[in-house]
């Protein structure tokens, strides 16, 4: 043991844990075990069952983030699989801590729309996206407005999904090259920081263009229109 380097001794401990887990699953004729190690160089990584076509199991970090007017906030990072529906209350409280009030509405994935989260949002006057529970109203006009609002909420929710896709494609979040859990979390935080700085830059650019238009009184028909940028939602 004394002849082993620090890295070799660490790998030996990880290999011993892998052997223990595999032996336990073999003896119990099971394929699951808590805290399963799947990588010797990165023992903090856990398999995450997603159920997606082609990639039913993913390996990496789970991130709970909030998209507020196009700016990303990381509320939780975890290497262990967990049910993200429990993060809604925490994220709403984080919003209140930042801005002093609860959000008017929360556009979340379907997994967040549990009965407990719905009741919690209803008590605080927060509108949670998604179709409400129970029967639809008998009034056709009210039912039509509810469906319209549900569709709009779904479009607003796509902004978060688009942000993650943009972070993976353009900012290398889809392939973290760091090995340690701390450095990987730092890399994710840096990606979010750069994306927010890019959003600030584009917002300032739009303000600058609007100021020039108003100062020179250029007709709107003769001015280039800025349609958008990336997949961020303003």
N, C-alpha and C positions, 0 to 999 in steps of 0.2 A: 504493500500500500504506500509505503514511503517513497517509492520510486515513481509513483504516478504523479502526473502534473495535476493542476487544479481542474482543468477541463476534463481530463481523463477520469478523475475521481468523480466529478459531477456526472459524466456519462455513465459510469459504472452504477451509481445510485439510481439513475433513471432506468437503466436496463434491468436492474433488480426489481424495480417497481413494475415494469412491463411484464417481466416473468411472473411476478406474483399475481397480477391481474389475469394474465392468460391462463395460468394454472388454475386459478379459482373458477374462471368461466368454463374451463374444460371439465373440471370435477363436478360442477353443478349443471353441466350441459345447458349453459345459457350463453347468449350472445351480447348481453348488456352488463355493464358494471359502472358504478358511480365513479366519476373522475377518471375516465379512461384515458390513458396516455397513448397518443397516436404518432408522436414524433420524438425522437431522442434529442435532436438539437433544439426543439421547441416544445418542451413538455407541458407548457401552459395551454397549448391548443387543444380544444375539445371538438369532437364531431357534433355538428348541429343538423338535425333532421329538418329539412325544409319541404320535402314533398314536391319539388319542382320537376318538371319533365326533363330528363337528361341528367340532372344533378339533384338526386333526392337527398344527398348528404353534402353539406358544405363544411369547410374548415376555416376558421378565422374568428374575427372579433364581431360581437353583436353591439350595435350602436343605437341608442335612442337619442334622436335629435329633433329639434324643433326648427321649422322654417317660418320666420316672422318677417313679413314684408321682404322676402328674398334673402334675408340674412340667416345663416345657420348657427345654431347653438347646440353644443354637445351636452346632453343631460346625463348620459350614462354610457360607460364602456365596460364590457364584460367579455371574458373569454369563455365563460360557462354558459350553456344554453339556459334560457329562462323565458317565461311568458311575459312578453312586453306589455300586455294589457295592464299590468300592475304599475307601469310607469306613468300613466296618464295623470293621476293625481299629483305626483311629484313634479311633472313637467308643468302642469297648470300653476302649482305653487311657485315654481321657479319663475314663471312669467310674471306672477304678481309681485315677486321680490324685485324683479328688474324694473317693472313699469308702475307698480303701486296699485294696480287693479287686475281683476281676472280678465281673460280674453272674452270678447263677445261671442266667438265661435271657435270650435276646435274641429279641424278637418283631419280625421285620423283614419287609419286602415280599419277594416271590419273587425279585426281581432280586438281592437280597443273598445268596441261598442258593446260591452257587457252590461248586464242589468245594473250592477253596482256602479259602474262608471256613469251610466245614464242618470241614475238617481243622484249621484254626487254632483253632476253638472247641472241638473235641473234645480237642485236646492240653491245653487249659486247663480242661477240665471244665465248659464253658459249653454249655447246651442251646440250639441254634438252632432257631427255629420252622420249621414246614413239614414236609412228608412226607420221611422219610429216603430216601436213594438205595438202589437195589437192590430185591430181591424182599421182599415182606412176610413176616413170620415165619409158620411153619406152625402154631404154637400159636394157636388161635382167641382164647383169653383175652388173650394178649399183643397180638395184632393188634387186638382190640377196644379195649384200653387205649391203644394207640398212636393209633388214630383219634380216640378221645376227647380225648387230649392235643392232637392237631393241631387239632381244632375249637376247643378252649379257647384255644390260642395265637392262632388267627385272630381270635377275639373280643377278645382283649387287644390285638392289633395295630390293631384298628379305632380304638382310642383316639387314636392318632397322627393317622390320617386325619380323625377327627372334630375334633381340635384345629385342624388346618389349615382345615377348613371353617368352624369357628367364628371363627377369626381373620380369614378373608376376609369373612364375612357381618357380623360384629358389630364388628370392630376395624379395618376398612378396609384390611386387608392385600391384599385382592384388587384394590385400585386405589390404587397409590402415586402421590401427587401431586407428589413431589419429583423434581427433574430430574437432579441429580448422583448418581453412584454412591455416594459417601460418605454423602450425606444420606438416600438410599433405604435403605442398610444400617442407618443410625441409626434410621430409622422402623421397620424390621422389628424391631430390637432393643428399641425402646420398646414395640412391641405385645407381644412376648414378656414383657417386664418387667411390663406391666399385667396380662396374663393370669396370671402367677405371683402377683402381689399379690392378684388376685381369688381365686385358689386358697387363698392363706394366709388371707384374710378368711373364706372359707367354712369352712376347717378350724377356725379359732378360734371361729367361731359354733357349729359342731357340738360342740366341746369345752365351750363355755359352756353349751349346752343340756343336755349330759350331766351336767355338774357340778350344774346346778340340779335335774335329775331326781333325782340321788343325794342331794342335800342335803335335799330336800323329800320324798323317798321317794314320788313320785307313781306310781301304778300305770301300768304300760306301756300298758294298754288305754285309759287316759285321756289319753295324751300324744300330741301330733301327731308324725307320722313324717316325717322328712326323707328323701325318696327319692333326691334327687340334684340336680345343678345343671349346666345346660349340657350340653356333650358331653365334658367332662373325665372322665377315669377316675381314681378315687381309688386 
